[in-house]
């Protein structure tokens, strides 16, 4: 199940890098907001469903940090008078997020914790790749580009944190 | 007394030296009593500067420029800002010399050192 979910994720993000080779700023805004929201929803599920303190705390951190990133993104696009424009990539991200939640809801205990954190590692890596290969190079407005550059280290920090938790769970099992 | 009269000049020089010394002491004391102000920026999930050298009594202020909270928390309990919200800051005045390693409790990759001289 975990593998299926990751395959779906990899497929979706491959679509993301191909289909949205040159997204415009309005589309980038929608992609950023959706990417954050997907991780907020997964974090909320981890907070309510996991019994592992590390997983719960990580989930809470994802909710707080990605909510903060989304707030600054929404504030900026409002200021720039850019209306986020739905697009195939944003829709794929949303569908992938729902698929992940569906999978996670069917799991419990250690299986849930492992699936959640493995997905978090893959998700942050793929979002980082999308930022580097598509979103940052395509952004036209310098302030939007600046925001993407500014929040990039958060994705790096989350990725490292998730990898650390994944390794500690593996060591315990 | 006769010795003082006879060696009046040297006594004057000695006095001048004493005055000079006390003046030097005074200015050193003045330098010590004016603590410097230092700022550490929290941005991009990093402390900048990562290593900061200060004197005991100096003011160190952490400013959070990220869109989510951070903390500045010493590894061995010497200080703990708790949550510093986006755009907010927190100030600490170290009293004792020592090398204090610290980090953000929310982001384990975020590390810094405060060296107090």
Interface residues (C-beta under 8 A of the other chain):
Chain A: X61 X64 X65 X67 X68 X69 X71 X72 X150 X151 X152 X153 X154 X156 X157 X160 X161 X164
Chain B: X43 X44 X45 X46 X66 X67 X68 X69 X86 X106 X107 X108 X109 X110
